[in-house]
Amino acid sequence: MWQEILSKFSRHPAQEKVVRLLLQKGFRVNSRGRISVEEFEIPHSQIAEYLNVDRRVVDETAKKIISDESLKIIFSNLRVAPFLKEIAPQMGLGVIVIEAEDPHAPGIISGVSNIIASRGISIRQAVSDDPYFSENPRLTIITDDRIPPEVVDEIKKVKGVKGVTLY
């Protein structure tokens, strides 16, 4: 699916940069062709500066998105979700980051969550990097309680788990 989206911008590398940013950050394109987070519009000049492209590239990318029905459906429905990883320790929450041998392999989330649940710990959030956009995707799990260090050894035994970091 991502390849299909990006193929529509393959002749325009600067526009592809804009599209990748929108998908990675969850920024939507509203019906007026403005990039936004929920109802809050982000000036195209700020996006252009961040990506080191001309503002008109951002304008044209947004226009192209709202003029293509399939792109419009996708990009008008993107959402930003809060990610608790950086603040979890200050909130007394646990953080465990899993690196997979093959991020496309099934069963890693299931295996890890079963181990965590067997310890009576609830998972508050699970966020997986999209392997299409990340060179080294990781699964980050935020738990209601800190994870005991001995659980790491159990998680390392889950099929497909390459590495485990506990915060």
C-alpha positions in Angstrom: 0.0 0.0 0.0 2.8 2.5 0.9 4.5 1.8 -2.3 1.3 2.5 -4.2 1.0 5.8 -2.5 4.6 6.8 -3.0 4.5 5.7 -6.7 2.1 8.6 -7.3 5.0 11.0 -6.3 7.9 9.1 -7.8 8.6 11.7 -10.4 8.8 14.4 -7.8 11.3 13.5 -5.0 10.7 16.7 -3.1 6.9 15.9 -3.0 7.7 12.3 -1.9 9.6 13.8 1.1 6.5 15.7 2.0 4.3 12.5 1.7 6.7 10.5 3.8 6.7 13.1 6.5 2.9 13.2 6.6 2.7 9.4 6.9 5.4 9.2 9.5 4.0 12.0 11.7 0.3 11.3 11.1 -0.3 14.8 9.7 -3.5 15.0 7.7 -4.5 17.1 4.7 -7.8 18.8 5.2 -10.4 19.6 2.5 -8.9 23.0 2.0 -5.5 21.5 1.1 -3.9 22.5 4.4 -1.7 20.2 6.4 -3.0 19.8 10.0 -3.0 17.9 13.2 -6.7 17.5 14.0 -8.1 21.1 13.5 -4.7 22.8 14.0 -3.1 23.8 10.7 0.6 23.7 10.2 2.0 26.4 8.0 3.4 25.0 4.8 6.4 27.2 5.2 7.4 25.4 8.4 7.1 22.0 6.8 9.1 23.2 3.8 11.8 24.6 6.1 11.9 21.3 8.1 12.3 19.3 4.9 14.6 21.8 3.2 12.2 22.1 0.2 10.4 25.1 -1.3 7.1 26.0 0.3 5.4 25.6 -3.2 6.4 21.9 -3.1 4.3 21.5 0.1 1.5 23.4 -1.5 1.5 21.3 -4.7 1.8 18.0 -2.7 -1.3 18.9 -0.7 -3.2 20.0 -3.8 -2.3 16.7 -5.5 -3.5 14.7 -2.4 -6.9 16.4 -2.3 -7.4 16.1 -6.0 -6.9 12.3 -6.0 -9.8 10.5 -4.3 -7.8 7.5 -3.0 -5.1 9.8 -1.6 -7.7 12.1 -0.1 -9.3 9.3 1.8 -6.0 8.2 3.3 -4.5 11.6 4.1 -7.7 13.2 5.4 -8.0 10.4 8.0 -4.5 10.3 9.5 -4.2 10.9 13.2 -1.4 11.7 15.6 -1.3 9.5 18.7 0.6 10.4 21.9 3.6 8.3 22.5 4.4 7.8 26.2 8.0 6.4 25.9 9.9 9.5 26.9 7.7 10.4 29.9 6.8 6.9 31.0 9.7 6.5 33.6 8.7 9.8 35.2 5.1 8.5 35.4 6.2 5.3 37.1 5.4 3.3 34.0 7.5 0.5 32.5 9.1 0.7 29.0 10.5 -2.2 27.1 11.8 -1.9 23.5 11.9 -5.0 21.3 14.1 -5.4 18.2 12.9 -8.1 15.8 15.0 -10.4 13.6 12.3 -9.9 10.9 9.9 -7.1 11.6 7.4 -8.7 9.2 7.3 -12.0 11.2 4.1 -12.7 13.0 3.8 -13.6 16.7 6.3 -11.2 18.4 3.6 -8.9 19.9 1.6 -11.9 21.0 4.6 -13.7 22.6 5.8 -10.6 24.4 2.4 -9.6 25.7 1.7 -13.1 27.0 4.8 -13.0 29.1 4.0 -9.5 30.4 0.4 -10.6 31.2 1.6 -13.7 33.0 3.3 -11.4 35.5 0.0 -9.6 36.1 1.2 -6.4 34.4 -1.1 -4.5 32.1 0.0 -3.0 28.8 -0.9 0.6 28.5 0.5 1.2 25.0 2.2 -0.8 22.3 3.7 1.1 19.4 5.5 -0.5 16.5 7.6 1.4 14.0 6.5 0.8 10.4 9.2 -1.3 8.8 8.5 0.5 5.5 9.5 3.9 7.0 12.1 2.8 9.6 15.4 1.1 8.8 15.5 -0.5 12.2 11.9 -0.8 13.4 11.2 -1.4 17.0 8.3 -2.4 19.1 7.9 -0.3 22.2 5.6 -1.4 25.0 4.5 0.8 27.9 3.2 -1.0 30.9 1.4 0.1 34.0 4.2 -1.1 36.2 7.9 -1.4 35.7 9.1 -4.6 34.1 11.2 -6.8 36.4 14.7 -7.4 34.8 14.3 -11.2 34.9 11.4 -10.9 32.4 13.9 -9.7 29.8 15.4 -13.2 29.6 12.0 -14.7 29.0 11.2 -12.2 26.3 14.5 -12.9 24.5 13.3 -16.5 24.1 10.3 -15.4 22.0 10.7 -16.5 18.4 11.8 -13.6 16.3 13.1 -11.4 19.1 16.6 -10.1 18.3 17.1 -7.7 21.2 15.4 -6.3 24.3 16.0 -3.0 26.1 14.4 -2.2 29.4 14.0 1.4 30.6 
